[in-house]
Amino acid sequence: MTLLLTLDDGSIQRKLAEAVDLARAAVLEDAGAEQVGAHVGVDREDAVSASHLFEATVTGYRGWRWSVTVALAGEDEPITVSEVVLIPGPDARVAPAWVPWERRVQAGDLGVGDIFPVEKDDPRLAPAYLESDDPAVEAVAKETGLGRVHVLSRYGRLDAAARWHGGEFGPRSDMARSAPDVCGSCGFFVPLAGSLSAAFGACTNDISPADGHVVDVEYGCGAHSEIEVEVTSSVPVAELVYDDSLMDFEPAPETPAEAPEPEPAETAEAAVVDESEAPVAEAPETAEVQPEVEPEAVVTETADEAQVEAESASEH
């Protein structure tokens, strides 16, 4: 075997992978043609063996496969069939993993009238006469006569603490993440005794969903004792209110005095313009000079026209 593992160049595995017909013949002889399907692959087992896989068409075994293991002792030796078995495939429905009888009862399975005995060597319990690192257990260790036979061991405390911390009333629950504060600061929180008092206690608020349960100090709910709700009026009130008694008043600024009106004499003087400083309009050179008309000639013409109009009116 050592020689084959050292000197094999892959030829043995190639021969084993090519032995599909030999493997099919072996499974047909064992199961029959109606229960064997197509070839689906080859799995290497070791240096001198491999398993050919065929689909199984057996009633009640959906997703299972036929496994035919073939082996080769040497390059010059014939290939032989080692075994033919039915194995589950990746999509096969298989039975759950085996759980011992004493471990099949889970939390919440115990009902009314059920009896569940504790294991003889349960690691969660310790004899009451043994010393412990828990002050509460030390107080119980002195009990005699009617005292308890077993007390909680260190392992039992750690196991319970881990279960409670990650449970429904632990800090990772949905209720705790949305709570306004934690149980450690709540007035309804009653700490446990012993070493567990630093991390756990009991809730005594009947409104809380954790009432009567062991809660983590970092757990919380909406019924915390220190919650204060601001109560406002249902009547709408304006957000901006003016209080006249607190308003500051300032006098308006004074109007400036109007300038006195100037005297008439001053106005007349201001209207006089120095003729010497006034611009003189020059007549265009191309304009024709109109002859001056004497006033007497204008009056003579007007009188003649008036006489003519009077004569014409008398005729009519």
C-alpha positions in Angstrom: 0.0 0.0 0.0 2.8 2.4 0.8 4.4 1.7 -2.5 1.2 2.5 -4.4 0.8 5.8 -2.5 4.3 6.8 -3.3 4.7 5.7 -6.9 1.2 6.1 -8.3 1.2 8.7 -11.1 -2.6 8.8 -11.4 -3.1 5.9 -13.7 -4.8 3.8 -10.9 -7.4 6.5 -10.3 -8.1 6.9 -14.0 -8.7 3.2 -14.3 -11.0 3.2 -11.3 -12.9 6.2 -12.7 -13.4 4.4 -16.0 -14.9 1.3 -14.4 -18.5 2.6 -14.8 -19.8 -0.5 -16.6 -18.3 -2.8 -14.0 -19.9 -0.8 -11.2 -23.3 -0.7 -13.0 -23.3 -4.4 -13.6 -22.6 -5.0 -9.9 -25.5 -2.7 -8.7 -27.9 -4.2 -11.3 -27.1 -7.6 -10.0 -27.8 -6.5 -6.5 -30.9 -4.2 -6.9 -32.4 -4.8 -10.4 -32.7 -2.6 -13.4 -35.9 -0.9 -12.2 -34.2 0.6 -9.1 -31.0 1.9 -10.7 -30.8 5.3 -12.5 -28.2 7.3 -14.3 -24.5 7.5 -13.2 -24.0 10.8 -11.3 -20.3 10.8 -10.3 -17.3 9.2 -8.7 -15.9 9.8 -5.2 -12.3 8.9 -4.4 -12.0 6.8 -1.3 -8.2 6.4 -1.1 -5.2 5.7 -3.4 -6.5 2.3 -4.6 -10.3 2.6 -4.4 -13.2 4.8 -5.6 -17.0 4.8 -5.3 -19.3 5.2 -8.4 -22.7 6.8 -7.6 -26.0 6.0 -9.4 -29.4 7.5 -8.9 -31.7 5.3 -6.8 -35.3 4.8 -8.0 -36.3 2.9 -4.9 -39.8 3.7 -3.5 -39.6 5.8 -0.3 -35.9 6.7 -0.9 -36.2 9.9 -3.0 -32.8 11.6 -3.3 -30.8 8.5 -2.3 -28.0 7.0 -4.4 -26.4 3.7 -5.0 -22.7 3.6 -4.1 -20.5 0.9 -5.7 -16.9 0.8 -4.4 -14.3 -0.6 -6.7 -10.6 -1.2 -5.9 -7.4 -1.9 -7.8 -4.5 -3.7 -6.0 -2.0 -2.9 -8.7 -1.6 -1.6 -12.3 -1.5 -5.1 -13.6 -4.3 -6.4 -11.4 -8.0 -6.5 -12.3 -10.5 -4.1 -10.8 -12.7 -5.7 -8.2 -16.0 -4.6 -6.5 -15.7 -4.1 -2.8 -19.4 -3.3 -1.8 -22.7 -2.0 -3.0 -24.7 0.2 -0.6 -27.6 2.7 -0.6 -26.6 6.1 0.8 -28.4 9.4 1.1 -27.7 12.1 -1.4 -27.6 15.9 -0.7 -31.4 16.2 -1.2 -32.4 13.0 0.6 -34.8 13.0 3.6 -33.0 11.3 6.5 -33.8 10.7 10.1 -32.6 13.3 12.6 -29.4 12.7 14.6 -29.7 10.2 17.4 -30.4 11.8 20.8 -30.2 9.7 24.0 -33.5 9.1 25.8 -32.5 11.1 28.8 -31.7 14.2 26.7 -34.8 14.2 24.5 -36.9 16.2 27.0 -36.5 19.9 26.2 -37.5 23.1 28.1 -41.3 23.4 28.1 -42.0 19.7 27.5 -42.8 18.9 31.1 -46.6 19.0 31.7 -49.0 18.5 34.5 -48.4 15.1 36.2 -45.1 14.4 34.3 -42.1 13.3 36.3 -38.6 13.9 35.2 -35.8 12.4 37.4 -32.5 14.1 37.6 -29.3 12.3 36.5 -27.3 10.7 39.3 -24.2 12.7 38.4 -25.8 15.9 37.1 -23.0 18.5 36.9 -25.5 21.3 37.8 -25.9 20.0 41.3 -23.4 19.5 44.2 -23.8 17.9 47.6 -24.8 20.4 50.3 -21.9 19.5 52.5 -19.3 20.5 50.0 -17.8 24.0 50.1 -18.5 26.4 47.3 -17.4 29.9 46.2 -20.9 31.2 46.4 -21.8 32.8 49.8 -25.4 31.7 49.4 -24.3 28.0 49.0 -22.0 28.4 51.9 -24.9 29.3 54.1 -26.8 26.3 53.0 -23.8 24.0 53.4 -24.2 24.1 57.2 -27.7 22.6 57.0 -28.2 19.3 58.8 -31.2 17.1 59.4 -33.9 18.7 57.3 -31.5 20.6 55.1 -31.2 20.2 51.4 -29.2 17.3 50.0 -28.0 19.1 46.9 -27.3 22.7 46.1 -26.4 24.5 42.8 -22.9 24.0 41.7 -20.6 26.5 40.0 -21.3 24.8 36.6 -25.0 24.9 37.3 -24.9 28.7 38.0 -22.9 29.4 34.9 -25.2 27.3 32.8 -28.3 29.0 34.1 -26.7 32.4 33.7 -25.8 31.8 30.0 -29.4 30.5 29.4 -31.1 33.4 31.0 -28.8 36.0 29.5 -29.5 34.8 25.9 -33.2 34.0 26.6 -36.5 35.9 26.2 -35.7 38.2 29.2 -32.1 38.9 28.3 -30.6 42.1 26.8 -30.7 40.9 23.2 -34.5 40.4 23.1 -36.7 42.7 21.0 -38.4 44.1 24.1 -35.1 45.0 25.7 -33.7 46.8 22.6 -36.8 49.0 22.4 -37.0 49.7 26.2 -36.3 53.2 27.6 -34.1 51.9 30.4 -32.9 48.6 32.0 -34.1 46.5 34.9 -31.1 47.2 37.0 -32.4 50.8 37.6 -36.1 49.8 38.0 -37.9 49.9 41.3 -39.7 46.6 40.5 -36.4 44.7 40.2 -35.6 42.3 43.1 -32.0 40.9 42.9 -31.3 37.2 43.4 -29.2 35.9 46.2 -25.6 34.9 46.0 -23.3 35.4 43.1 -26.2 35.6 40.6 -27.4 38.8 42.3 -24.9 40.9 40.2 -26.6 40.0 36.9 -30.1 38.7 37.6 -33.2 39.3 39.6 -37.0 38.9 39.5 -39.6 41.3 38.1 -42.5 42.2 40.4 -44.4 44.6 38.0 -47.7 43.0 37.0 -47.9 45.2 33.9 -44.6 44.0 32.6 -44.4 40.8 30.4 -41.6 39.6 32.7 -43.7 39.7 35.9 -42.6 36.7 38.0 -39.7 35.8 35.7 -35.9 36.0 36.2 -34.7 38.9 34.2 -31.2 40.1 33.3 -30.2 43.5 34.8 -29.8 44.7 31.2 -33.3 43.6 30.2 -36.0 46.3 30.0 -39.5 47.0 29.1 -41.9 49.9 28.8 -43.2 49.6 32.4 -40.0 50.9 34.0 -40.6 52.6 37.3 -38.8 55.8 36.4 -40.6 56.6 33.2 -42.2 60.0 33.1 -44.8 60.9 30.4 -45.4 64.6 29.7 -49.2 65.2 29.7 -50.4 67.9 27.4 -53.8 69.5 26.8 -55.9 68.1 24.1 -57.0 71.7 23.2 -54.6 73.1 20.5 -52.7 76.1 21.7 -50.9 78.6 19.4 -47.2 78.1 19.6 -46.5 81.9 19.5 -48.2 84.1 22.1 -47.7 87.8 22.6 -47.9 89.3 26.1 -48.7 93.0 25.8 -47.6 93.6 29.4 -44.0 92.6 28.5 -43.7 94.6 25.3 -41.3 97.5 25.1 -42.5 100.7 23.6 -40.2 103.4 22.1 -41.1 106.9 20.9 -41.3 107.5 17.2 -38.4 109.6 15.7 -39.1 113.4 15.4 -40.0 114.9 12.0 -37.4 117.4 10.7 -38.6 121.1 10.5 -39.6 122.3 7.1 -37.5 125.0 5.5 -39.2 128.6 5.4 -40.6 129.6 2.1 -38.6 132.4 0.3 -40.0 136.0 0.1 -41.7 137.2 -3.1 -38.9 139.7 -3.7 -36.3 137.0 -3.4 -38.3 134.8 -5.8 -38.5 137.6 -8.4 -34.8 138.2 -8.1 -34.1 134.6 -8.5 -36.2 134.5 -11.7 -34.2 137.3 -13.3 -31.6 136.0 -15.6 -28.6 138.0 -16.6 -29.1 138.6 -20.3 -25.4 138.8 -20.8 -25.0 135.3 -19.5 -28.0 133.9 -21.4 -27.1 132.1 -24.6 -28.0 133.9 -27.9 -29.6 131.8 -30.6 -28.1 132.4 -34.0 -30.3 132.5 -37.0 -29.4 130.0 -39.8 -27.7 131.6 -42.7 -30.0 130.0 -45.3 -33.3 131.4 -43.7 -35.0 134.1 -45.7 -35.4 137.5 -44.0 -39.2 138.4 -43.7 -40.0 142.1 -44.4 -41.2 144.0 -41.4 -44.9 145.1 -41.5 -45.8 148.5 -40.2 -48.7 148.7 -37.6 -50.5 151.4 -39.6 -50.8 149.3 -42.7 -52.3 146.4 -40.7 -54.9 148.7 -39.1 -56.0 150.1 -42.6 -56.5 146.6 -44.0 -58.6 145.5 -41.1 -60.9 148.6 -41.4 -61.4 148.0 -45.1 -62.4 144.4 -44.5 -64.9 145.4 -41.9 -66.6 147.9 -44.2 -67.0 145.4 -47.0 -68.6 142.9 -44.6 -71.1 145.5 -43.4 -72.2 146.5 -46.9 -72.8 142.9 -47.9 -74.9 142.4 -44.8 -77.1 145.5 -45.6 -77.8 144.2 -49.0 -79.3 141.1 -47.8 
